[in-house]
Amino acid sequence: MVKLVPLTPNINLKYLYYYLRMKFYVLNRTVKGTATPHVSNEVFKNIPIPILSLHEQKGIIKVLSTIDRVIGVETRRREKLERLKRGLMELLLTEKVRVVVDDSSA
């Protein structure tokens, strides 16, 4: 496990989190080990991290955090709809609930 400690006070840890999350696929390709997969310190040392002003970092964090919250809400909503669908399928396909079809409008 690597503990990341910024060498400068001019970087917000949440900004660093989002930046490294963006680099997930690059980091994932460098994973070593099977019992405890890990990324070496050297890999992190070689990733250039743009240091924006703290004000701009906070703006980026605000936007990305808002999107993360929306994704969370929508994910829970979708999961709820999928559970509802499974329940309806169970009722309809086992004929516990019958569907009345009105052919007069066809």
MODELLER restraints for C-alpha pairs under 7 A, 6 or more apart:
rsr = mdl.restraints
at = mdl.atoms
rsr.add(forms.Gaussian(group=physical.xy_distance, feature=features.Distance(at['CA:1:A'], at['CA:38:A']), mean=6.22, stdev=0.5))
rsr.add(forms.Gaussian(group=physical.xy_distance, feature=features.Distance(at['CA:2:A'], at['CA:41:A']), mean=6.58, stdev=0.5))
rsr.add(forms.Gaussian(group=physical.xy_distance, feature=features.Distance(at['CA:10:A'], at['CA:54:A']), mean=6.39, stdev=0.5))
rsr.add(forms.Gaussian(group=physical.xy_distance, feature=features.Distance(at['CA:11:A'], at['CA:51:A']), mean=6.62, stdev=0.5))
rsr.add(forms.Gaussian(group=physical.xy_distance, feature=features.Distance(at['CA:11:A'], at['CA:54:A']), mean=6.69, stdev=0.5))
rsr.add(forms.Gaussian(group=physical.xy_distance, feature=features.Distance(at['CA:12:A'], at['CA:54:A']), mean=6.95, stdev=0.5))
rsr.add(forms.Gaussian(group=physical.xy_distance, feature=features.Distance(at['CA:12:A'], at['CA:57:A']), mean=6.88, stdev=0.5))
rsr.add(forms.Gaussian(group=physical.xy_distance, feature=features.Distance(at['CA:14:A'], at['CA:61:A']), mean=6.77, stdev=0.5))
rsr.add(forms.Gaussian(group=physical.xy_distance, feature=features.Distance(at['CA:15:A'], at['CA:57:A']), mean=6.00, stdev=0.5))
rsr.add(forms.Gaussian(group=physical.xy_distance, feature=features.Distance(at['CA:15:A'], at['CA:61:A']), mean=5.99, stdev=0.5))
rsr.add(forms.Gaussian(group=physical.xy_distance, feature=features.Distance(at['CA:30:A'], at['CA:39:A']), mean=6.20, stdev=0.5))
rsr.add(forms.Gaussian(group=physical.xy_distance, feature=features.Distance(at['CA:31:A'], at['CA:37:A']), mean=6.02, stdev=0.5))
rsr.add(forms.Gaussian(group=physical.xy_distance, feature=features.Distance(at['CA:31:A'], at['CA:38:A']), mean=5.24, stdev=0.5))
rsr.add(forms.Gaussian(group=physical.xy_distance, feature=features.Distance(at['CA:31:A'], at['CA:39:A']), mean=4.86, stdev=0.5))
rsr.add(forms.Gaussian(group=physical.xy_distance, feature=features.Distance(at['CA:32:A'], at['CA:38:A']), mean=5.43, stdev=0.5))
rsr.add(forms.Gaussian(group=physical.xy_distance, feature=features.Distance(at['CA:32:A'], at['CA:39:A']), mean=6.22, stdev=0.5))
rsr.add(forms.Gaussian(group=physical.xy_distance, feature=features.Distance(at['CA:91:A'], at['CA:97:A']), mean=5.45, stdev=0.5))
rsr.add(forms.Gaussian(group=physical.xy_distance, feature=features.Distance(at['CA:92:A'], at['CA:98:A']), mean=6.46, stdev=0.5))
